[in-house]
Amino acid sequence: MTQFIAHAEEMRTFADKKGATKAIKRDLNKHYDTHGENLFMTDFEVKEFGDSGRYGVLVLCDLTPDEAKSNVSDLLSGYVIEPQLKPEKPVKTETSNSSRRKGQVNVEPTSPLLACRAASKQQAIVNALAKGCVFDHEIEIVQEGKAHVALKGLTSKVGGASMSDLRKVCVRKDGTAWDDNSIRSALYYDIKDKGYGVRTLWDGDDSKEDARYVLVLPEGYDAPLPSKAPKS
């Protein structure tokens, strides 16, 4: 697909991967705060820019090139955008209707799974996403770094957690709930860091509160991993 640099002549670069990752997470949250979920981002990659020793960010989005150019905001200026859909062949996912719904999250799992620490926020989110799930629904997944070979993964058509459910487990030390964008970031990045994917199920109409999020397990797993002991 055709890549383009958002709202800039040159790519925005960073001295290290950590700084690039922190910047793109921050700016994506700003984008979603201001414009809502119109970009339908599926992943991002931090890559070295030639042999310069600096790093750029590639944002993958589940849109056609024209849709991506109209939906990406200047808050993402300087990042490279890569649309994933061909305009002549619109792609429908298993969890979508003719168009994307607000609140939809689709994240591909990776392998191997990594155990979350007991009593951690990551473990709480995994538990919520796995609640009531029956991991008997096989789907095809594509993993980066494996030549885009189609693999098999497992997900569930029942159970999972709504955004309201996730607000109850994503609570700060002062007792306040995370905002929805922070929860969404955890689904896109933190849970994927442990190898899990996420799919969206729907109840009723297009209301955001009708979205339920369930785990996707990579090939070779039929249940989430048990938690590991917390650091002493």
C-alpha positions in Angstrom: 0.0 0.0 0.0 1.0 3.6 -0.5 2.7 5.1 2.6 2.7 8.8 3.3 4.1 11.2 5.9 1.3 12.9 7.8 1.2 16.7 7.4 4.9 17.1 6.9 7.6 17.1 4.2 10.0 14.9 6.2 9.6 12.0 8.6 9.8 12.8 12.3 12.7 10.9 13.8 13.9 10.1 17.3 17.2 9.2 18.9 16.1 5.9 20.3 13.2 3.4 20.2 12.0 4.2 23.7 11.5 7.9 22.9 9.8 7.1 19.6 7.4 4.6 21.3 6.6 7.1 24.1 5.9 9.8 21.5 3.6 7.8 19.3 1.5 6.5 22.2 1.1 10.1 23.5 0.2 11.5 20.2 -2.2 8.7 19.3 -4.0 9.4 22.6 -4.2 13.1 21.7 -5.6 12.2 18.3 -8.3 10.0 19.8 -9.1 12.6 22.5 -9.7 15.2 19.8 -11.1 13.2 16.8 -12.4 10.0 18.3 -11.8 6.6 16.8 -11.6 7.6 13.1 -8.1 6.3 12.2 -8.8 2.6 12.9 -5.1 2.0 13.7 -4.1 -1.7 13.9 -0.5 -1.4 15.0 2.6 0.7 14.9 6.2 -0.1 14.2 9.4 1.7 15.3 12.1 1.3 12.7 15.6 2.7 12.2 15.7 5.4 9.5 18.3 4.1 7.0 21.8 4.1 8.7 21.3 7.4 10.5 21.0 5.8 13.9 17.6 7.6 14.3 14.2 6.0 14.5 10.9 6.7 12.7 7.4 5.4 13.4 5.2 3.6 10.9 1.5 3.6 11.8 -0.6 0.9 10.2 -4.3 1.7 9.8 -7.2 -0.4 8.5 -8.3 2.2 5.9 -7.9 2.9 2.2 -5.3 5.5 1.2 -7.9 8.2 0.6 -9.6 7.5 3.9 -6.3 7.5 5.8 -5.3 10.9 4.3 -8.6 12.4 5.3 -8.8 10.9 8.8 -5.2 11.4 10.1 -4.9 14.6 12.1 -2.1 17.1 12.3 -1.5 15.8 15.8 0.3 12.9 14.0 2.4 15.2 11.9 5.7 13.6 10.8 4.7 10.0 11.3 4.6 7.6 8.4 1.1 6.3 7.7 0.5 3.0 5.9 -3.1 2.2 4.8 -3.9 -1.5 4.8 -7.0 -1.6 2.6 -7.3 -1.5 -1.2 -10.0 1.0 -2.4 -11.3 -1.4 -5.0 -11.8 -4.2 -2.5 -13.1 -3.1 0.8 -12.3 -5.6 3.5 -14.9 -6.8 6.0 -13.8 -8.4 9.2 -15.7 -11.0 11.1 -16.7 -8.5 13.8 -17.7 -5.7 11.5 -20.7 -4.7 9.4 -20.4 -2.8 6.1 -18.3 -0.1 7.9 -16.3 0.2 11.1 -18.1 0.8 14.3 -17.1 3.3 16.9 -15.3 1.5 19.8 -14.1 -1.4 17.7 -10.6 -2.8 18.6 -8.9 -5.5 16.7 -5.4 -6.5 17.7 -3.5 -9.5 16.3 -1.8 -11.8 18.9 1.8 -12.6 18.9 3.7 -15.6 20.3 4.7 -16.8 22.8 2.4 -15.6 25.5 4.1 -14.0 28.5 2.6 -14.4 32.0 1.4 -11.2 33.8 2.3 -10.5 37.4 -0.3 -11.4 39.9 -2.4 -8.4 41.0 -1.1 -6.3 38.2 -3.3 -4.1 35.9 -2.3 -6.3 33.0 -3.5 -9.4 34.7 -6.7 -7.7 35.8 -7.4 -6.7 32.2 -6.6 -10.2 30.9 -9.0 -11.7 33.5 -11.7 -9.3 32.5 -11.3 -10.0 28.7 -11.3 -13.7 29.4 -14.4 -13.7 31.7 -17.1 -16.0 30.4 -15.1 -16.8 27.2 -15.1 -20.2 25.6 -11.9 -20.4 23.4 -13.3 -22.7 20.7 -13.6 -20.4 17.7 -10.6 -20.8 15.3 -9.6 -17.8 13.2 -6.8 -16.9 10.9 -4.2 -14.4 12.1 -1.2 -12.8 10.5 1.9 -12.2 12.6 4.6 -9.6 11.7 8.0 -11.0 11.2 6.7 -14.3 9.9 6.5 -13.4 6.2 2.7 -12.7 6.7 2.0 -16.4 6.9 -1.6 -17.1 7.9 -1.6 -18.9 11.3 -4.4 -20.2 13.4 -5.6 -18.6 16.7 -8.4 -19.1 19.1 -11.0 -16.6 20.3 -14.5 -16.7 21.8 -17.9 -15.7 20.6 -19.2 -15.2 24.1 -18.0 -13.5 27.3 -15.4 -10.7 27.4 -15.6 -7.2 28.9 -17.4 -4.0 28.1 -15.7 -0.6 28.5 -17.8 -0.3 31.7 -16.3 -3.6 33.0 -12.8 -2.4 32.2 -13.3 0.9 34.0 -14.0 -1.1 37.2 -10.6 -2.9 37.0 -8.5 -0.1 35.6 -8.4 2.1 38.7 -5.6 4.4 39.9 -4.3 4.4 43.4 -6.5 7.4 44.3 -9.6 5.3 43.3 -10.4 7.1 40.0 -11.0 5.0 36.9 -8.7 5.3 33.9 -10.2 7.3 31.0 -11.4 5.3 28.0 -8.3 6.3 25.9 -5.9 4.9 28.5 -7.9 1.7 28.5 -7.9 1.5 24.8 -4.1 2.1 24.8 -3.8 -0.9 27.2 -5.8 -3.1 24.7 -3.7 -2.0 21.8 -0.2 -2.0 23.4 0.1 -3.5 26.9 -2.0 -6.6 26.4 -0.3 -7.2 23.0 3.1 -7.0 24.8 2.0 -10.1 26.6 1.2 -11.9 23.3 -2.6 -11.6 23.4 -4.8 -10.2 20.7 -8.2 -8.5 21.1 -11.4 -8.8 19.1 -14.7 -6.8 19.5 -18.1 -8.4 19.8 -21.3 -6.5 19.6 -24.6 -6.5 21.5 -27.5 -4.5 20.1 -27.0 -1.3 18.1 -23.9 0.8 17.3 -23.6 2.2 20.8 -20.0 2.2 22.2 -21.3 0.6 25.4 -22.5 -2.4 23.4 -19.0 -3.3 22.4 -17.5 -6.2 24.3 -13.8 -7.1 24.0 -12.5 -10.7 24.1 -9.0 -12.2 24.1 -7.5 -13.8 21.0 -4.9 -16.5 21.8 -2.0 -17.2 19.4 -1.5 -20.6 17.8 -0.6 -23.3 20.3 -2.6 -21.9 23.2 -6.1 -22.8 24.3 -6.3 -20.7 27.5 -4.7 -17.6 29.0 -1.6 -18.2 31.0 -1.8 -18.2 34.8 -0.3 -15.2 36.5 3.2 -15.2 37.9 4.2 -14.2 41.5 4.7 -10.5 42.0 8.1 -9.0 42.5 9.1 -9.2 46.1 
